[in-house]
Amino acid sequence: MIEFSPTAHTPAVDARCDLLDQARFASRLWRRDDTLWGDDPARRAVAANRLGWLDVVPKMRAEFESLRAFAAKVAAEGFTHAVLLGMGGSSLAPEVLRLVLGARSAGALELTVLDNTSPAAVRAVADSHDPRRTLFVVSSKSGGTLEVTSFEKYFHAWVAAARGEEAGRSFVAITDPGTSLEELAHARGYRRTFVNPPDIGGRYSALSFFGLVPAALIGANLDELAAGALAEAEACGPGVRAAENPGLRLGAALGELALAGRNKLTLVLPAALAPLGAWIEQLVAESTGKQGRGIVPVNEEPLGDPAAYAYDRVFVAIEPQALESDEAAKLAAIQASGRAVLRWSRGLSAEGARGGALAAALGAEFLRWEIATATAGAVMALDPFDEPNVAEAKQATQAVLERRLETSRFDQATPLARTGEIQVFAPAAISARLKTAGASGPLAVAAAALSLAQSGDYIAILAYVHRTREHHARLQNLRVAIRDEMRLATTLGYGPRFLHSTGQLHKGGPNTAVFIQFTADEGDDEPIPGERYGFATLRQAQAAGDYQVLERRGRRVVRVHLGSQIDQGIDELTAALDQRVRV
């Protein structure tokens, strides 16, 4: 059961649970009552076609033998690796399964997930894989996701150069019925197309084909994954009161605390479950970040001393007994300081973490968070199944690309500050404020821009760079320095991945973020077959489109172009925080 402290918040959450019981929320949820999120016909239409995740596990269990046979056949034919080409809901659950469970059995394939359009990221996949022994999983609910279609064009040509007319045998598709991807798979002679139930939204699709096909390829224990989800479904069943219903109680707590101003959902996960955070981040941010409201998931921010935190946080600790000793001590201090902390354990032992118990825990957490997010949406009077602002960035990207193809250049703004390759850009209103600060040099200006934040805000780092171990470590150092200096929550997303995750929150949620966008030059471009542009151009357009939409929506955004000096620039900005000028 969920432990909740401090007790000062318990009465409000208990009262919300009583309201959920009075509304018969649990029973109505399981019978797919689309009025739970309002009577508006548009909302009801969306919800009516997005609740298939509630009973998808029994349907998928009937496919397990077929999935295992498929994975065994692929391995028997000499495939040793799989690369999943996806974005958002199509890629995050497979990434969790890969990192938590891995390829642990004989004949299992090593899985790589590609969801970054950096040419360096694309090259890294090509350089580390054999086109004759790699299976590509093309995963897209809509079938037309720009990044996924670009990846597919590139790697199909790459495999065709090695396998000729047999290239299609190296590809499988996961998509909804009737999509352009289903048609492409047929035309190219894909090995197989997995047609997913269409009544499941991408971010709720972890326990459908979108998660289970990659899980089968890495040899994950599908039975334990399903058993964990089914046990959770029983614990959260239609007859369970909200106070004892872990999914509803978590959702009630998150929604109620967010309404009270504690909307920075800070995830505290042990190493064995740490990858789950990125999946939770997308689910919560995209489901609740709209109409000027939203819960802000804070993932992978290392724990600090209580003094580093304002009271806008709610900490959620899963399996806290498995934390390292210093992390456990920090969590105890945070809880003792009066910050809101929710915690629970599934009793994973060291042995369980190596066996089926870990798969069962993942299955249970997937369903718990789906139910909790749907519940929190109702508490906050939001539709947790739509994403009204996601298309905005896509349209802006397309417009930037079209201008680039027409003029052979991107629109060039005048940098606010520049030293060598490093440049800083900001909208006119923000530029005027920063100029009065008197900061010299681009990184000092960028550091000063952080002072645009107010109490209750957060700092969002938007990194359009290839996620390498070195880049990530430096960006983590930067966000910790920001948190400790400013007592503000920090988030870190890699573009364009975050556009399909937290991007909805950025544009449609509360205007409480200062955005620091990083762009860079990462070597030669990689052409996209059949297009007049390559991945570097695509990524530039995505960054430009994202920036433009944030500016248009009155968000506080600063763009830092690092050129080729990525690590040096991030380190110098981290150091500049101590010298930042207050605006």
C-alpha positions, 0 to 999 in steps of 0.5 A: 500500500502507498505510504503518504507523508506528512500527515498534513496532506492526508485529509485532503487526499482522503477527502478526494478519495471519498469523492471518487467513491461517491462518483463510483469512479473505479467501477465506471473506469473499468466499464469505460465510461467516457464521461469521467473526464467531462461531458464535452462531446469532443472529450468523450469522443477521444476518451471513448477511443483511448481506453483499450489499455484497461483490458489489453493484457488478457488479449495480449496473453493469447499472443504470447506463444506467437510472439515467442515463436517469432522471436525464436525464428528470428534468432534461428535465422542469425539475427543477433541485434534489433533496432527499434525505430520509434518516438514517444509512446512507441519507444519509451516502454521498449527502452524501459524493458531493454534497460531493466530486463535486458537480453538475459536468455540464450537466443535473445537479441540485443536491443537498441532504441533510436529516437534521436535525429542527430546525425551522430546518433544515426551514425552510431547505430549504423557503425555498431550494427551488422546489416545482415544480422540486425532486425529493425522494428519500425514502430508508430501508432499513426504510421506517419511520424516524421522521425520514424519514416526518416529512420526507416528510409535511411536504414532500409537503404542501408540494409538493401545495400547489403541484402538487396531484394531480401532487405524487407526480411530485416524489418517488422512494423508495429502500427494501428490498422490502416496506416501508411506504415502498414501499407509500406510494410506490405510494399517493402515485403516486411517480415511481419506487421503487428497490428495493434488495437486502435483504441490505445493511445501511444503513451498508454501502450506499454502492455500492447504490441508496442511494448511486448514485441520488443520484450519478446525479442530480448527474451523478457518473461512475458508471463511474469510481465502479464501476471504483474499487470493482472495482479495490479488490475485486481488491486485496482479493481472496480469494487476496491474503495479509492483509499485502498486502491493503489492506482486511484489513491496515487492519482488522487494524491497527485491531482490534489497536491497539484491543485494545491501547488505541489505539482513538481512530481520528483521521481525517486527510483533505485538503480534497478528501476531507474529507466522507468522514470522516462516512461512515467515522465511522458505519461504524466506530462503529456496527459496532464500538461494542457489548458494552463495546468499540469503536473511537472515530472522531474526525472533523473534529478539526483537527490539533494539536501532538503534545503535545495527544495522549495515546497512545490515538490511531491516526491514519489519513491518506488522501492525505497529500500533498494536505494543506495545508502546515501540516497536513502538518507537524503530521502529520509531527511526530505521526508522529515523536513515536511516535504510531501513523500509517497512511497511503496515497495513491491518487496524486490530482493536482490534475487528477485531483481534478477528474475521474473519478479522484476518483470512482474514489478514492471507490468504492475507499475505500467498499469498503476501509473496508467490508472493513476494518470487517468485519475489525476486527469479527472481530479484536475478536470483535464482530458488525460488522453488528448495532446492538443499542442503536440501538432503545433511543434510538428507544423512549425518544423514542417514550415521551417523545412519548407522555407529551408528548401525554398531558400537553401538557408534557415532564417538567421536571427542576430545573436544576443551574444557571441564568442567563437562558435558559441552564440545565445539567442532570445526573443525580443522581450527577453533580450531587452531584459538581459541586455540591461543585466550587463552580462558579457559573453554568451554563457554569462548571458545564458546564466543570467537568463535563469534569473528570469525564473520566479518562485514555483517555476522550474528550469527545463533544459532542452538538449538537441544533441546526441545523448552520450555518456559524457554529454549527459553527465555534464548536463546532469551537473548543470541541472544540479548546480541550477537546483542548488543555486536557485532551489528550483526543480529542473528537467532535462530532455533530448530533442526531438525525443521530448517533443513526443513526451514533455513537449505537450506540457511545455506548450500547453501546461502552466507558464512556469518554466524557463527553457534553455535550448541547446543546439550544436554541430555534430559532424557531417550530415547523414542524407535521408533517402528520397528527401532533399535534406538530411538528419542535421537539417531535420534536427535544426528544423525541429529545434527552430520549430520548437523555439518558435512555438515556445516564443509564440506562446509567451514562454521564457526561452533562450537558445544556446548554440554550442557549435562543436564545443558541446562539453566545454560550453556546458561546463563553462555555463555550469561554472558561470552560474556562480557569477550570474547576473540577476535581472 
